Amino acid sequence: MVIGSGWKKKDKNGKQYLSIVIDIPFLGREYFLLYLNENKSNDSSPDYQVVWIPNRDADKTTKSGDDEEVPF
């Protein structure tokens, strides 16, 4: 069962990330960004970091290829 989707994107500085939309049962649609941890200091540091985008407009739908503002 697929509960979400992700799209490769680039921010205004050319940094690549994944824009992720997950449909969580009983909670609704949630939006996340997944990007490479550029501050990895050792092997036990995470390779990627996930950013939750709270309070997205509930009426807005995300389509593949839509440009969305990255909050950093």
VOPAGU-2260 file (C-alpha; in pm, 1 decimal, decimal comma):
REM VOPAGU-2260
SITE   aa  ch    i         X         Y         Z
SITE  MET   A    0       0,0       0,0       0,0
SITE  VAL   A    1     142,5     336,6    -105,3
SITE  ILE   A    2      80,6     612,4     149,3
SITE  GLY   A    3     285,6     889,8      -7,8
SITE  SER   A    4     501,5    1024,0    -286,7
SITE  GLY   A    5     824,3    1216,1    -330,8
SITE  TRP   A    6     964,0    1448,3    -594,4
SITE  LYS   A    7    1325,2    1548,5    -664,2
SITE  LYS   A    8    1360,7    1926,0    -642,5
SITE  LYS   A    9    1624,1    2198,6    -613,9
SITE  ASP   A   10    1607,0    2505,6    -392,9
SITE  LYS   A   11    1695,2    2856,1    -514,9
SITE  ASN   A   12    2064,0    2786,1    -438,6
SITE  GLY   A   13    2065,7    2464,8    -645,1
SITE  LYS   A   14    2067,0    2234,7    -339,0
SITE  GLN   A   15    1881,5    1908,9    -413,3
SITE  TYR   A   16    1615,1    1768,2    -182,2
SITE  LEU   A   17    1305,5    1547,8    -190,0
SITE  SER   A   18     961,5    1700,0    -144,3
SITE  ILE   A   19     748,7    1432,0      24,3
SITE  VAL   A   20     373,0    1410,2      75,2
SITE  ILE   A   21     236,2    1138,0     307,0
SITE  ASP   A   22    -132,4    1062,1     365,3
SITE  ILE   A   23    -158,5     958,1     729,1
SITE  PRO   A   24    -481,6     776,4     818,9
SITE  PHE   A   25    -703,6     984,8    1049,8
SITE  LEU   A   26    -457,9    1277,1    1040,9
SITE  GLY   A   27    -461,3    1369,4     673,0
SITE  ARG   A   28    -191,6    1486,0     437,0
SITE  GLU   A   29     147,6    1587,8     577,6
SITE  TYR   A   30     440,5    1748,1     394,8
SITE  PHE   A   31     812,5    1685,0     450,0
SITE  LEU   A   32    1149,5    1772,0     299,0
SITE  LEU   A   33    1435,9    1521,3     295,2
SITE  TYR   A   34    1783,8    1653,7     234,9
SITE  LEU   A   35    2143,5    1537,9     261,7
SITE  ASN   A   36    2308,3    1612,9     595,9
SITE  GLU   A   37    2594,0    1838,6     485,5
SITE  ASN   A   38    2720,3    1867,5     846,3
SITE  LYS   A   39    2787,7    1496,1     896,5
SITE  SER   A   40    3073,2    1485,6    1147,4
SITE  ASN   A   41    3126,9    1108,2    1187,8
SITE  ASP   A   42    2994,9     767,6    1076,0
SITE  SER   A   43    2719,5     765,1    1339,6
SITE  SER   A   44    2577,3    1101,5    1224,1
SITE  PRO   A   45    2264,2    1075,5    1007,9
SITE  ASP   A   46    2309,5    1074,0     630,8
SITE  TYR   A   47    1983,0    1262,8     571,7
SITE  GLN   A   48    1760,3    1499,0     767,1
SITE  VAL   A   49    1380,3    1526,7     751,6
SITE  VAL   A   50    1199,9    1859,4     789,2
SITE  TRP   A   51     826,2    1859,3     864,9
SITE  ILE   A   52     630,7    2142,4     701,1
SITE  PRO   A   53     343,7    2208,1     947,4
SITE  ASN   A   54      23,7    2401,8     883,7
SITE  ARG   A   55      15,4    2362,5     504,3
SITE  ASP   A   56    -302,4    2494,7     344,9
SITE  ALA   A   57    -542,4    2196,7     362,1
SITE  ASP   A   58    -706,0    2291,8      29,8
SITE  LYS   A   59    -380,4    2291,4    -166,7
SITE  THR   A   60    -291,5    1976,1    -356,3
SITE  THR   A   61      63,0    1896,7    -461,3
SITE  LYS   A   62     123,7    1775,8    -813,2
SITE  SER   A   63     445,3    1638,9    -954,6
SITE  GLY   A   64     651,1    1926,5   -1086,4
SITE  ASP   A   65     489,5    2202,2    -877,7
SITE  ASP   A   66     736,4    2457,4    -750,1
SITE  GLU   A   67     704,1    2507,0    -378,2
SITE  GLU   A   68     886,3    2743,6    -147,9
SITE  VAL   A   69    1159,7    2579,5      60,1
SITE  PRO   A   70    1165,1    2721,6     415,2
SITE  PHE   A   71    1544,9    2756,7     433,0
